[in-house]
Amino acid sequence: MTAFAEALARRQPDVLAETRTALANAAGPGLLVEAAAVAANFQRMVRIADSTGIPIDARSVAYGADVREELNLNRFGSAENTPPPSLWQRLFSPILRTVMRRKIRQMGRAHLQQNSTP
């Protein structure tokens, strides 16, 4: 699921096709549809937030600073509404990201177990 989400965020059509197939095979078409729906909803919310200039909240600034930089999201005008992360936030971000990835994987495994048991 993480690879699927990353392929969506990075806009990598070839990788997306592979991860979509892998996710459908591993978790079933229902979970693939749910994951795609969640991703689409986030895309919608991001576009609305960007078009209205809503700043990113303080907790998210630290977590996503490197992602925003890698995807060059600061090129959008509304990025001016979000202050840059502090030194502490930049240092803490990799730790938080690692913890969150583990938690997301645990949640995914729990979901698979819950839905595969009759």
C-alpha positions as CSV (number, residue, x, y, z in Angstrom):
1,M,0.0,0.0,0.0
2,T,2.9,2.4,0.8
3,A,4.4,1.7,-2.7
4,F,1.0,2.4,-4.3
5,A,0.6,5.7,-2.4
6,E,4.2,6.8,-3.3
7,A,3.6,6.0,-6.9
8,L,0.5,8.2,-6.9
9,A,2.3,11.0,-5.1
10,R,5.3,10.9,-7.4
11,R,3.1,10.6,-10.5
12,Q,4.9,7.5,-11.8
13,P,2.5,5.8,-14.2
14,D,4.6,2.7,-14.8
15,V,5.3,2.2,-11.1
16,L,1.6,2.9,-10.3
17,A,0.4,0.2,-12.7
18,E,2.7,-2.3,-11.0
19,T,1.8,-1.3,-7.5
20,R,-1.9,-1.3,-8.3
21,T,-1.7,-4.8,-9.6
22,A,0.4,-5.9,-6.6
23,L,-2.0,-4.3,-4.1
24,A,-5.1,-5.9,-5.8
25,N,-3.4,-9.3,-5.8
26,A,-2.3,-9.0,-2.1
27,A,-5.3,-7.4,-0.6
28,G,-8.1,-7.8,-3.1
29,P,-9.8,-5.4,-5.5
30,G,-12.0,-4.0,-2.7
31,L,-9.0,-2.7,-0.7
32,L,-7.5,-1.3,-3.9
33,V,-10.7,0.7,-4.6
34,E,-10.7,1.9,-1.0
35,A,-7.0,3.0,-1.2
36,A,-7.6,4.8,-4.5
37,A,-10.7,6.5,-3.1
38,V,-8.7,7.8,-0.1
39,A,-5.9,9.0,-2.4
40,A,-8.4,10.7,-4.6
41,N,-10.0,12.4,-1.7
42,F,-6.7,13.7,-0.4
43,Q,-5.9,15.0,-3.8
44,R,-9.2,16.8,-3.9
45,M,-8.6,18.3,-0.4
46,V,-5.0,19.4,-1.3
47,R,-6.2,21.1,-4.4
48,I,-8.9,23.0,-2.5
49,A,-6.5,23.9,0.3
50,D,-3.9,25.1,-2.3
51,S,-6.4,27.2,-4.2
52,T,-7.7,28.9,-1.1
53,G,-4.3,29.4,0.4
54,I,-4.9,27.4,3.6
55,P,-1.6,27.1,5.5
56,I,-0.3,23.7,6.6
57,D,-0.7,23.2,10.3
58,A,2.3,23.2,12.6
59,R,2.4,19.5,13.1
60,S,2.3,18.7,9.4
61,V,5.1,21.2,8.6
62,A,7.7,19.0,10.3
63,Y,6.4,15.7,8.9
64,G,6.2,16.7,5.3
65,A,8.9,19.2,4.8
66,D,11.2,16.9,2.8
67,V,8.3,15.5,0.8
68,R,7.2,19.0,-0.1
69,E,10.8,19.8,-1.1
70,E,11.2,16.6,-3.2
71,L,7.9,17.2,-5.0
72,N,8.7,20.9,-5.4
73,L,5.4,21.9,-3.8
74,N,6.8,25.1,-2.6
75,R,6.6,26.4,-6.1
76,F,2.8,27.0,-5.6
77,G,1.9,30.5,-4.5
78,S,0.0,29.3,-1.4
79,A,3.2,27.8,0.0
80,E,4.0,31.3,1.2
81,N,1.2,30.9,3.7
82,T,3.0,28.1,5.5
83,P,6.1,29.0,7.5
84,P,9.2,26.9,6.9
85,P,9.9,24.2,9.5
86,S,12.1,25.1,12.4
87,L,15.4,23.4,13.0
88,W,13.8,21.2,15.6
89,Q,11.0,20.2,13.2
90,R,13.5,19.4,10.5
91,L,15.5,17.2,12.9
92,F,12.4,15.4,14.2
93,S,10.8,14.8,10.9
94,P,12.7,11.7,9.9
95,I,11.9,10.0,13.2
96,L,8.3,10.9,13.0
97,R,8.1,9.6,9.4
98,T,9.7,6.3,10.4
99,V,7.2,5.9,13.3
100,M,4.2,6.7,11.0
101,R,5.3,4.3,8.3
102,R,5.5,1.5,10.8
103,K,2.1,2.4,12.2
104,I,0.5,2.5,8.7
105,R,2.0,-0.9,7.9
106,Q,0.6,-2.3,11.1
107,M,-2.8,-0.9,10.3
108,G,-2.6,-2.4,6.8
109,R,-1.7,-5.8,8.2
110,A,-4.5,-5.6,10.7
111,H,-6.9,-4.7,7.9
112,L,-5.8,-7.6,5.8
113,Q,-6.1,-10.0,8.7
114,Q,-9.5,-8.7,9.6
115,N,-10.8,-9.0,6.0
116,S,-9.3,-12.4,5.2
117,T,-10.8,-14.2,8.2
118,P,-14.3,-15.7,7.5
